[in-house]
Amino acid sequence: MNAPHTLSRWSQPGSSRIPFWAYTDEQLYQRELEKIFYGPHWCYVGLTVEIPNLGDFKLSHVGERQVVMVRDRVAPKDRDSDHGIRVVENRCAHRGVRFCQNPQGNARSFVCPYHQWTYKLNGDLAGLPFKDGVKDGECVNGGMPDGFDLKDHGLTKLRVAVLHGLVFATFSDAVEPLEDYLGPNVLPWLDRIFKGRQLTLLGYNCQRIPGNWKLMMENIKDPYHPGLLHTWFVTFGLWRADQKSRMVMDEHGRHAVMISRRNEGRQNAAVTEGVTSFKADMALHDDRLLDVVPEAWWKVDDPANPGSDITPTVTMITLFPSLIIQQQVNSLSTRHIVPRGQGEFDFVWTHFGFFDDTPEMTRRRLRQANLFGPAGFVSADDGEVIEFSQAGFAQWGESGKTLCELGGTGTEMTEHMVTETLIRSMYAYWKKVMAV
Amino acid sequence: MSLEKLLLQQEVDQLYAAYAAALDEKRFDAWPEFFVEDGRYSLQARENHDRGLPLALMDLESRGMMKDRVYGITQTIYHGPYYTRHVVSPAQVLGVEGDVVKAQANYAVFRTKPAGISEVYNVGRYIDEIVRTPEGLKFRLRLCVYDSEMILNSLIYPV
């Protein structure tokens, strides 16, 4: 639909008018895979708690490439420096077969079913049948050529970084270390949730959303919509335009944290007047659905104001390109974006709690999970509007563009939520990476 | 099969048919009434169920929570319109323990949007605990374990 020459045309300087072709062009999407997902970026793969034992593995994705996350043996001398988590591509070095078909399990080694090439958990090729040929009397038939070395034919091994139980991987040799990649503005918000804590895995919810993958990142960088689209947020004060809020990002503008604090009171007329999703009379039949209990870890030293503390009730963290981490009151999850072409992505929610949670807190987290996910009181509408966004882009073509100018056209951090600055910032970075 | 068993089979199948009809006809207010007051409705991915992971897609622990879901369906959750069609297998009545009937059935629910083709919305198995009340049989538990690995964008209506 869009000829390549149009890709350098933005109707305005800056990044506040995003062209529709950024979401609909197939060639551009292929370049995104190369430059972003397979380029110098760290992509989320999973949680270490998903593979607790030696040999435990789980399939995941980096971009469209399927990978295996596995817990490998670690020599005693390396225990301080090696977390033992390996990520290898699920593609046999021989004939390209996706050798692993079980979504998760435990393995001593990986064996390709086609010709039984066998790999160690770290991806090294351990052996293959008939490497040295087959004896027939005096002569030897076949076999691999002279100079064939097992060392040259392992699986594709990704670089792996583990931060507080979150596993990231990259195909790139060039990307900076993970902590530098995330940057000092974002790290304290990951520390707040994860540092020093043992997680428990509560389970998964998976959905396939017919929209461009960036729309999901935008959705969680967009503090404008939650108090408007989501009745539950505005009516119960979980997210509303008058709340004490902060928009944080890394120096490149690619990662972000939306931080906010729940209102105690029910209504502030200035932000609910005319908002049709606000239901003044709405009350729950069973208020256990919103049985919020504050947790000690919510309160931290304020990274931006040394000497004072801050107690957010919600932090929504977007780590470019493919991970969202949610704390919304007592509900905690990672959400992994797996792109499937320019017009579709899979969205994998992994809900977790903490090892020292009481049974009551575990139940509370599970109960609040009713708000989130593909059927959630809140997030089901996000998938729906993403589908309708993509449909709108597709019907117009190359001259169409979105308008993201709430709070101006700049890309600065703010101490309020009446802004689309985080979306503009992501596209400023994206423009640079994609050279469009 | 004894007459008593035949009658129970008939009753459970009728319950299943009435439940499916209420949802397909969008009589959502009737849906919580298929449960006892502290009944539970849980819709869970097979992966979580098989691995003993407690997370469910929808997990409603009382008729009150189900009413809150109905309010969400009809008033608060923005979604494109569609209708559903349930196809439910005959019940497999597993046994009667005290006053609880244990039964299960396979289900397929199709979704059709305006001007759209019919799609498979959700496929799985009902695992039920049913009790007899003055108003007839009601669910104490309806656990829907779905095979569908991917929800087609969103799931708004219960299955």
Interface residues (C-beta under 8 A of the other chain):
Chain A: P103 L201 L202 G203 Y204 N205 C206 Q207 R208 I209 P210 L229 T231 W232 S277 K279 M282 L284 H285 D286 R288 L289 D346 H351 T362 L366 R367 A369 N370 G373 P374 A375 F377 A380 D381 G383 E384 V385 E387 F388
Chain B: L43 A45 E47 N48 R51 L53 P54 L55 A56 L57 M58 D59 L60 E61 S62 R63 G64 M65 K67 D68 R69 Y71 G72 Q75 T76 I77 Y78 H79 G80 E149 M150 I151 L152 N153 S154 L155 I156
